[in-house]
Amino acid sequence: MSTPEPVEAAADPTPAGPTLTIVAGDNQTANLVMTEHGFPMAAFAPVTVVLKDADGAPLAGEAVAWAVGETPGNMGIQLDPHGTSPLITVTDERGSTTLDRMRGSSLSAFYDSGAFTLVASHGRTVAAANFSVAIPLALTTKITGGDNQSVARAGTRVAGGEARFGPLEIRVRDSLGEPVAGIKVVFAAVGPGCMMIQVTPGQDEIDLLTDAEGVATLDLMDGDSSVCRGCDGDFKIVITAVGAKPVVAHYSVVPQPG
């Protein structure tokens, strides 16, 4: 019996191509933080990829395109302040290129939470970084000063005088009890039609942001929370922090003595 000749394995007809590897910025989670413009945003650290040829040598001067995969819910994504699309970066002599055009961040995510991918591509070569915007912790608002004030109108600046109420302070905490900074808080005065209530000159409503301790203080009327003129009676200031249930501070304009 003759021994069969060994059969050589067929060569792979598909030539090896370049490789694109994420070397920094994968698997990030960021929290939504209220911006000074009044909307929540999460910022992510820069993402760096390296492009090499089939032999492992870096490819310099090559274009890498960046795009975002499917996003959850109402989430919006921005990779570039100018909205450039497609967004292209170019590899350096090490085959490396970094996405960091959002003021040093790779991207900004707005409004919603959940997972998504950032995709880098060079031709048919693709690499994806996994990102997630954390689900916000439930927030609570507590009045820490200035509730339940009763003041009589006084002074001669306006007919009938004015009732001036001291500062109103609130603190916003998350479900772990930690103070939350940068949260927009709306203070809105609500009273009978005969009253003119101001929480800032000429207005009965104002938006403020919590500080590093989660505190927002309404004191814009020359150090007072509110100024009331027109008639006696009760009114309230409704305090609504974004992501928290409203709370109410109660005030009373009492009759002038005598």
Buried (B, 14 or more C-beta within 10 A) or exposed (E): EEEEEEEEEEEEEEEEEBBBBBEBBBEBEBBBBBBEEEEBBBBBBBBBBBBBBEEEEBBBEBBBBBBBEEBEEEBEBBBEEEEEEEBEBEBBEEBBBBBBBBEEBBBBBBBBBBEBBBBBBBEEBEBBBBBBBEEBBEBBBEBEBBBEBEBEBEEEEEEBBBBBBBBBBBBBBBEEEEBBBBBBBBBBBEBEEEBBBBBBEEEBBBBBBBBEEBBBBBBBBEEBBBBBBBBBBEBBBBBBBBBBEEBEBEBBBEEEEE
